Amino acid sequence: MTDLHGEVELFTLIRNNQGKRVDKTIIRNLYDKWAPTYDKDSSDLQLGGPSKSGALVRDLYQEKDISILDCGAGTGLVGTQLQRYGFTNIVAQDMSPKILEAAKQKGIYRRVVCAEVGKEEMPFEDNEFDVLVCNGCIIPFHISPNCFPQWIRIVKPGGHIVVVLRRCYVELVEEEKCYYSPSLAESFEANIRNLENCKKWEVISKEVFPGYLVEKEQANEGIALVCKVL
């Protein structure tokens, strides 16, 4: 396997800074630097998250002109899958301008928006999207589950939020315990539960699936969460 410079830097950052704060500028710069080789590195890692994300949206909707926000779009790996399934009305959001430029060059997205995702109000209208899909961004120092209420605000009632992430960040997996973040795990589960208890969304499915990525010749599991906005 080739030397995955961006991925190595990201994984090292996560392992070495558990329980600490990492400035978002560091994360943005990491992805800006990674942009030229991101697609190749993702292919070498055999990332299964984008195809899982696209398949989940495909199974939810027959209509191909629904409005979709690809949140944390990166270079457009999820967008490519959505386009493959015939979806045409997709907006990309990411915090890295160079990553977004790579996504824009693919001609998948109706619009690209460079903005950070956090608790602060996202730059979209209420009820703007039918679907929000977020793959691989619920990670330490990236997107926090505390943004889930903002996601609900911008998705239409009856629409869906699809979240795909690496399992070991939010559940203790013995072989990958160096990546486990207790604070992220607690926030992830608490936000899911609280929003369901408050009848803001309904959890349609939550599953563990194989082949999220392959690291050091070991296949790692992912979690796929699908929620309906109420």
Residue frames as qw, qx, qy, qz and C-alpha x, y, z in Angstrom:
[[0.000, 0.889, 0.459, 0.000, 0.00, 0.00, 0.00],
 [0.367, 0.585, -0.044, 0.722, 1.21, 3.50, -0.78],
 [0.300, -0.195, -0.489, 0.796, 2.10, 5.94, 1.97],
 [0.100, -0.763, -0.559, -0.309, -1.18, 7.65, 2.83],
 [0.319, 0.175, -0.287, 0.886, 0.26, 10.96, 3.96],
 [0.344, -0.392, -0.038, -0.852, -3.01, 12.77, 4.68],
 [0.812, -0.362, -0.367, -0.273, -4.62, 9.78, 6.34],
 [0.705, -0.067, -0.477, 0.520, -1.53, 9.09, 8.43],
 [0.110, 0.256, -0.239, 0.930, -1.48, 12.71, 9.59],
 [0.561, -0.401, -0.167, -0.705, -5.18, 12.59, 10.45],
 [0.854, -0.289, -0.431, -0.032, -5.00, 9.30, 12.36],
 [0.567, 0.051, -0.436, 0.697, -1.90, 10.46, 14.24],
 [0.135, -0.367, 0.102, -0.915, -3.64, 13.70, 15.20],
 [0.726, -0.404, -0.246, -0.499, -6.62, 11.78, 16.59],
 [0.842, -0.169, -0.458, 0.229, -4.52, 9.23, 18.51],
 [0.517, 0.085, -0.353, 0.776, -2.21, 11.83, 20.06],
 [0.080, -0.230, 0.119, -0.962, -4.80, 14.42, 21.09],
 [0.459, -0.489, -0.714, -0.202, -7.63, 12.49, 22.73],
 [0.442, -0.684, -0.476, 0.333, -9.26, 14.61, 25.41],
 [0.305, -0.361, 0.049, 0.880, -7.66, 17.80, 24.10],
 [0.402, 0.814, 0.245, -0.341, -8.86, 20.68, 21.95],
 [0.527, -0.005, 0.499, 0.688, -7.55, 21.02, 18.41],
 [0.182, 0.567, 0.011, -0.803, -8.06, 24.31, 16.58],
 [0.713, 0.535, 0.438, -0.122, -10.21, 24.00, 13.46],
 [0.296, 0.855, -0.344, -0.251, -7.55, 25.89, 11.49],
 [0.279, -0.444, 0.842, 0.124, -5.27, 22.87, 11.91],
 [0.603, 0.283, 0.742, -0.076, -7.99, 20.60, 10.53],
 [0.517, 0.810, 0.125, -0.246, -8.71, 22.94, 7.61],
 [0.095, 0.786, -0.564, -0.233, -5.02, 23.17, 6.72],
 [0.486, -0.189, 0.851, 0.056, -4.67, 19.38, 6.89],
 [0.620, 0.492, 0.608, -0.054, -7.42, 18.92, 4.30],
 [0.344, 0.890, -0.130, -0.270, -6.23, 21.79, 2.11],
 [0.103, -0.638, 0.735, 0.205, -2.82, 20.11, 1.93],
 [0.502, -0.004, 0.865, -0.023, -4.39, 16.70, 1.38],
 [0.599, 0.565, 0.191, -0.534, -6.71, 17.77, -1.47],
 [0.401, 0.591, -0.567, -0.411, -4.44, 16.82, -4.45],
 [0.267, 0.226, -0.936, -0.042, -4.12, 13.17, -3.34],
 [0.508, -0.075, 0.539, -0.668, -7.36, 12.73, -1.36],
 [0.843, 0.232, -0.080, -0.478, -9.19, 10.67, -3.99],
 [0.644, 0.385, -0.659, 0.047, -6.27, 8.33, -4.62],
 [0.006, -0.287, 0.791, -0.540, -5.64, 7.85, -0.90],
 [0.655, 0.010, 0.359, -0.665, -9.34, 7.15, -0.34],
 [0.840, 0.301, -0.338, -0.300, -9.26, 4.54, -3.10],
 [0.431, 0.378, -0.772, 0.273, -6.19, 2.90, -1.54],
 [0.237, -0.165, 0.698, -0.655, -8.02, 2.77, 1.80],
 [0.221, -0.262, -0.888, -0.306, -10.99, 1.09, 0.08],
 [0.219, 0.061, 0.412, -0.882, -13.39, 3.50, 1.72],
 [0.065, -0.363, -0.904, -0.216, -16.85, 1.94, 1.92],
 [0.020, 0.496, 0.503, -0.707, -18.60, 4.88, 3.57],
 [0.232, 0.328, -0.245, -0.883, -19.43, 6.82, 0.38],
 [0.342, -0.054, -0.810, -0.473, -21.06, 3.83, -1.33],
 [0.187, -0.396, -0.842, 0.315, -23.00, 3.02, 1.85],
 [0.081, 0.443, 0.262, -0.853, -24.20, 6.63, 2.10],
 [0.301, 0.208, -0.475, -0.800, -25.31, 6.71, -1.52],
 [0.308, -0.169, -0.912, -0.213, -27.12, 3.39, -1.23],
 [0.071, -0.425, -0.715, 0.550, -29.03, 4.55, 1.86],
 [0.238, 0.426, 0.022, -0.873, -30.31, 7.65, 0.04],
 [0.315, 0.110, -0.740, -0.584, -31.18, 5.54, -3.02],
 [0.231, -0.271, -0.933, 0.055, -33.24, 3.20, -0.86],
 [0.024, 0.464, 0.531, -0.709, -35.12, 6.11, 0.73],
 [0.317, 0.649, 0.066, -0.689, -36.10, 8.02, -2.44],
 [0.636, 0.380, 0.602, 0.299, -37.25, 7.14, -5.93],
 [0.258, 0.955, 0.144, 0.009, -37.47, 10.83, -6.90],
 [0.768, 0.094, 0.035, 0.632, -34.18, 11.97, -8.39],
 [0.192, 0.645, 0.059, 0.737, -34.70, 15.75, -8.11],
 [0.583, -0.755, -0.286, 0.088, -34.92, 15.90, -4.32],
 [0.122, 0.867, -0.314, 0.368, -32.66, 18.50, -2.70],
 [0.907, -0.242, -0.218, 0.267, -29.65, 16.93, -0.96],
 [0.085, -0.910, 0.375, -0.157, -26.97, 18.52, 1.23],
 [0.879, 0.103, -0.329, 0.331, -23.68, 16.63, 1.21],
 [0.361, -0.904, 0.144, -0.179, -22.38, 17.89, 4.56],
 [0.504, -0.597, 0.594, 0.194, -18.62, 17.58, 4.87],
 [0.833, 0.512, 0.045, -0.207, -18.53, 16.72, 1.17],
 [0.628, -0.386, 0.514, 0.439, -14.76, 16.55, 0.79],
 [0.051, -0.336, 0.615, 0.712, -13.79, 15.98, -2.84],
 [0.634, 0.210, -0.162, -0.726, -17.23, 14.62, -3.71],
 [0.069, 0.148, -0.985, -0.052, -16.97, 10.88, -3.05],
 [0.290, 0.384, 0.776, -0.408, -20.53, 10.71, -1.73],
 [0.408, 0.608, -0.008, -0.681, -21.73, 13.07, -4.45],
 [0.229, 0.369, -0.789, -0.435, -20.27, 10.72, -7.05],
 [0.058, 0.151, 0.982, -0.100, -22.30, 7.85, -5.62],
 [0.322, 0.551, 0.490, -0.593, -25.46, 9.97, -5.51],
 [0.363, 0.562, -0.357, -0.652, -24.93, 10.98, -9.14],
 [0.074, 0.169, -0.957, -0.226, -24.45, 7.33, -10.02],
 [0.127, 0.383, 0.886, -0.229, -27.93, 6.66, -8.64],
 [0.138, 0.583, 0.601, 0.529, -29.40, 9.47, -10.70],
 [0.239, -0.822, -0.374, 0.358, -29.70, 12.26, -8.12],
 [0.470, 0.544, 0.235, 0.654, -29.22, 15.68, -9.69],
 [0.158, -0.852, -0.074, -0.494, -29.95, 18.37, -7.08],
 [0.808, -0.347, -0.278, 0.387, -27.00, 18.19, -4.69],
 [0.014, -0.929, 0.196, -0.313, -25.28, 20.93, -2.67],
 [0.786, 0.024, -0.412, 0.461, -21.82, 20.43, -1.14],
 [0.290, -0.909, 0.142, -0.264, -20.62, 21.96, 2.12],
 [0.860, -0.090, -0.237, 0.443, -17.11, 21.68, 3.53],
 [0.348, -0.899, 0.008, 0.265, -14.70, 23.83, 5.55],
 [0.553, -0.345, 0.461, 0.602, -11.70, 23.27, 3.25],
 [0.426, 0.737, -0.061, -0.522, -11.67, 25.53, 0.17],
 [0.141, 0.515, -0.764, -0.363, -9.13, 23.39, -1.69],
 [0.274, 0.117, 0.952, -0.077, -11.07, 20.18, -1.02],
 [0.440, 0.630, 0.469, -0.436, -14.22, 21.92, -2.27],
 [0.288, 0.678, -0.397, -0.548, -12.46, 23.11, -5.40],
 [0.034, -0.211, 0.951, 0.225, -11.67, 19.48, -6.20],
 [0.328, 0.404, 0.812, -0.263, -15.33, 18.60, -5.64],
 [0.363, 0.708, 0.104, -0.597, -16.48, 21.46, -7.86],
 [0.122, 0.508, -0.678, -0.517, -14.32, 20.24, -10.75],
 [0.222, 0.074, 0.970, 0.063, -16.33, 16.99, -10.88],
 [0.309, -0.073, -0.411, -0.855, -19.48, 18.80, -12.00],
 [0.272, -0.320, -0.905, 0.071, -21.69, 16.93, -9.54],
 [0.166, -0.522, -0.582, 0.601, -22.93, 19.77, -7.36],
 [0.124, 0.839, 0.435, 0.301, -25.45, 22.49, -8.09],
 [0.090, -0.902, 0.170, -0.386, -23.65, 24.67, -5.55],
 [0.727, -0.060, -0.487, 0.480, -20.66, 24.43, -3.21],
 [0.332, -0.879, -0.017, -0.341, -20.56, 26.24, 0.13],
 [0.565, 0.235, -0.550, 0.568, -17.36, 26.72, 2.11],
 [0.439, -0.624, 0.154, -0.629, -18.42, 26.87, 5.76],
 [0.096, 0.210, -0.888, 0.398, -17.69, 25.16, 9.03],
 [0.629, -0.407, -0.538, -0.385, -20.35, 22.94, 10.60],
 [0.218, 0.065, -0.702, 0.675, -20.90, 23.60, 14.29],
 [0.044, -0.550, -0.736, 0.393, -23.52, 24.66, 16.78],
 [0.089, 0.451, -0.014, -0.888, -23.72, 28.06, 15.10],
 [0.656, 0.551, 0.328, -0.398, -26.39, 28.60, 12.47],
 [0.557, 0.023, 0.646, 0.522, -25.52, 26.99, 9.16],
 [0.097, 0.385, -0.215, -0.892, -25.77, 29.19, 6.03],
 [0.121, -0.215, -0.849, -0.466, -28.97, 27.58, 4.76],
 [0.470, -0.271, -0.068, -0.838, -32.69, 28.33, 5.01],
 [0.531, -0.051, 0.704, -0.470, -35.08, 26.50, 7.29],
 [0.747, 0.318, 0.545, -0.210, -36.50, 23.38, 5.60],
 [0.271, 0.701, -0.425, -0.504, -34.20, 23.83, 2.58],
 [0.223, 0.369, -0.873, -0.226, -33.30, 20.18, 1.96],
 [0.879, -0.108, -0.236, -0.399, -35.09, 16.87, 1.62],
 [0.949, -0.157, -0.156, 0.224, -32.00, 14.96, 2.74],
 [0.061, -0.867, 0.483, -0.109, -28.79, 15.73, 4.58],
 [0.976, 0.019, -0.153, 0.154, -26.07, 13.14, 4.24],
 [0.134, -0.861, 0.471, -0.137, -22.85, 13.24, 6.26],
 [0.976, 0.072, -0.166, 0.123, -20.20, 10.62, 5.67],
 [0.794, 0.091, -0.229, 0.556, -17.00, 10.29, 7.66],
 [0.123, 0.625, -0.122, 0.761, -17.20, 13.62, 9.50],
 [0.681, -0.672, 0.041, -0.289, -18.36, 12.62, 12.98],
 [0.798, 0.172, -0.336, 0.470, -14.74, 12.33, 14.03],
 [0.513, -0.653, -0.191, 0.523, -12.79, 13.83, 16.93],
 [0.251, -0.485, 0.145, 0.825, -12.03, 17.51, 16.16],
 [0.061, 0.186, 0.655, 0.730, -14.32, 17.57, 13.11],
 [0.433, -0.387, -0.302, -0.756, -18.14, 17.79, 13.19],
 [0.109, -0.071, 0.787, -0.603, -19.73, 17.47, 16.63],
 [0.133, -0.445, -0.873, -0.151, -23.07, 15.74, 17.20],
 [0.047, -0.545, -0.430, 0.719, -24.10, 18.98, 18.90],
 [0.141, 0.241, -0.360, -0.890, -24.86, 20.25, 15.39],
 [0.061, 0.301, 0.936, 0.173, -27.73, 17.77, 14.95],
 [0.146, 0.703, 0.530, -0.451, -30.39, 20.40, 15.87],
 [0.119, 0.613, -0.284, -0.728, -29.01, 22.64, 13.10],
 [0.013, -0.060, 0.891, 0.450, -29.29, 19.74, 10.67],
 [0.110, 0.522, 0.834, -0.143, -32.91, 19.26, 11.68],
 [0.119, 0.688, 0.182, -0.692, -33.60, 22.96, 11.11],
 [0.184, 0.524, -0.468, -0.688, -32.49, 22.87, 7.48],
 [0.050, -0.045, -0.953, -0.296, -34.17, 19.55, 6.56],
 [0.510, -0.207, -0.263, -0.793, -37.87, 19.52, 5.71],
 [0.605, -0.124, 0.616, -0.489, -40.29, 17.71, 8.03],
 [0.911, 0.283, 0.221, -0.204, -40.59, 14.21, 6.64],
 [0.546, 0.704, -0.450, 0.065, -37.07, 14.44, 5.20],
 [0.954, -0.226, -0.104, 0.165, -34.11, 12.36, 6.31],
 [0.081, -0.854, 0.511, -0.060, -30.67, 12.72, 7.86],
 [0.977, 0.116, -0.146, 0.107, -28.16, 10.02, 6.93],
 [0.201, -0.842, 0.491, -0.095, -24.97, 9.74, 8.98],
 [0.964, 0.121, -0.186, 0.149, -22.17, 7.28, 8.26],
 [0.132, -0.851, 0.463, -0.208, -19.06, 7.10, 10.45],
 [0.522, 0.298, -0.773, 0.205, -16.26, 4.84, 11.57],
 [0.731, -0.510, -0.422, -0.166, -17.52, 2.72, 14.44],
 [0.711, -0.154, -0.420, 0.542, -14.41, 2.90, 16.64],
 [0.105, 0.385, -0.140, 0.906, -14.78, 6.65, 17.26],
 [0.497, -0.360, 0.089, -0.785, -18.03, 6.20, 19.18],
 [0.942, -0.253, -0.011, -0.221, -17.97, 2.54, 20.27],
 [0.347, -0.672, 0.653, 0.037, -15.09, 0.76, 21.95],
 [0.924, 0.340, -0.162, -0.062, -13.52, -1.68, 19.47],
 [0.783, -0.524, 0.218, 0.253, -10.61, -3.53, 21.01],
 [0.748, 0.151, 0.297, 0.574, -8.39, -3.56, 17.91],
 [0.264, 0.595, 0.200, 0.732, -8.98, 0.18, 17.33],
 [0.440, -0.751, -0.443, 0.216, -9.29, 1.45, 20.90],
 [0.440, -0.231, 0.013, 0.867, -6.62, 4.11, 20.31],
 [0.000, 0.288, 0.402, 0.869, -9.22, 6.02, 18.25],
 [0.314, -0.634, -0.704, -0.058, -12.11, 5.78, 20.73],
 [0.033, 0.320, -0.170, 0.932, -13.33, 9.13, 22.04],
 [0.145, -0.422, -0.824, 0.349, -15.49, 8.82, 25.18],
 [0.110, 0.464, 0.228, -0.849, -16.67, 12.43, 24.90],
 [0.324, 0.199, -0.530, -0.758, -17.65, 12.02, 21.23],
 [0.271, -0.186, -0.937, -0.116, -19.37, 8.72, 22.01],
 [0.046, -0.459, -0.678, 0.572, -21.37, 10.28, 24.85],
 [0.207, 0.426, -0.035, -0.880, -22.35, 13.28, 22.73],
 [0.275, 0.079, -0.762, -0.581, -23.35, 11.08, 19.78],
 [0.252, -0.331, -0.909, 0.017, -25.66, 8.85, 21.81],
 [0.040, -0.479, -0.519, 0.707, -27.05, 11.68, 23.96],
 [0.227, 0.331, -0.202, -0.893, -27.97, 13.84, 20.98],
 [0.314, -0.081, -0.831, -0.451, -29.63, 10.93, 19.17],
 [0.246, -0.402, -0.847, 0.247, -31.63, 10.02, 22.28],
 [0.009, -0.450, -0.357, 0.818, -32.57, 13.57, 23.28],
 [0.264, 0.222, -0.363, -0.865, -33.79, 14.55, 19.83],
 [0.356, -0.198, -0.859, -0.311, -35.87, 11.39, 19.62],
 [0.205, -0.442, -0.739, 0.465, -37.32, 11.98, 23.11],
 [0.082, 0.469, 0.147, -0.867, -38.19, 15.57, 22.12],
 [0.576, 0.555, 0.599, -0.023, -39.84, 14.25, 18.95],
 [0.114, 0.775, -0.292, -0.549, -37.54, 16.25, 16.69],
 [0.466, 0.420, -0.689, -0.363, -36.59, 13.15, 14.73],
 [0.929, -0.115, 0.239, -0.258, -37.29, 9.44, 14.60],
 [0.184, -0.508, 0.810, 0.228, -34.47, 6.90, 14.33],
 [0.830, 0.307, -0.181, -0.429, -35.36, 4.74, 11.35],
 [0.970, 0.065, -0.168, 0.166, -32.28, 2.53, 11.49],
 [0.157, -0.838, 0.517, -0.072, -28.90, 2.28, 13.14],
 [0.996, 0.080, 0.020, 0.033, -26.63, -0.50, 11.96],
 [0.387, -0.642, 0.578, 0.324, -23.04, -1.64, 12.11],
 [0.846, 0.524, 0.023, -0.094, -21.71, -2.56, 8.67],
 [0.785, -0.265, 0.314, 0.464, -18.41, -4.08, 7.49],
 [0.611, 0.317, 0.361, 0.630, -15.83, -2.50, 5.21],
 [0.028, -0.961, -0.163, 0.222, -15.91, 1.15, 6.27],
 [0.309, 0.844, -0.437, -0.027, -12.22, 1.29, 5.37],
 [0.956, -0.017, -0.152, 0.249, -9.15, -0.92, 5.28],
 [0.083, -0.900, 0.381, -0.194, -6.26, 0.22, 7.50],
 [0.156, -0.548, 0.818, -0.079, -3.08, -1.83, 7.74],
 [0.370, 0.073, -0.871, -0.315, -4.82, -4.66, 5.85],
 [0.001, 0.298, 0.858, -0.418, -7.58, -4.79, 8.49],
 [0.167, -0.502, -0.547, -0.649, -11.17, -4.10, 7.48],
 [0.018, -0.106, -0.547, 0.830, -12.83, -1.71, 9.92],
 [0.011, 0.595, 0.802, 0.051, -16.55, -1.41, 10.65],
 [0.046, -0.225, -0.071, -0.971, -18.79, 1.60, 10.25],
 [0.138, 0.476, 0.724, -0.480, -22.07, 2.79, 11.73],
 [0.046, -0.283, -0.515, -0.808, -24.94, 3.95, 9.51],
 [0.064, 0.440, 0.630, -0.637, -27.66, 6.05, 11.14],
 [0.052, -0.363, -0.553, -0.748, -30.86, 7.10, 9.35],
 [0.006, 0.422, 0.609, -0.672, -33.28, 9.52, 11.03],
 [0.071, 0.622, 0.600, 0.499, -36.57, 10.99, 9.83],
 [0.058, 0.050, -0.235, 0.969, -37.17, 14.64, 10.68],
 [0.073, -0.584, -0.802, 0.099, -40.52, 15.21, 12.41]]
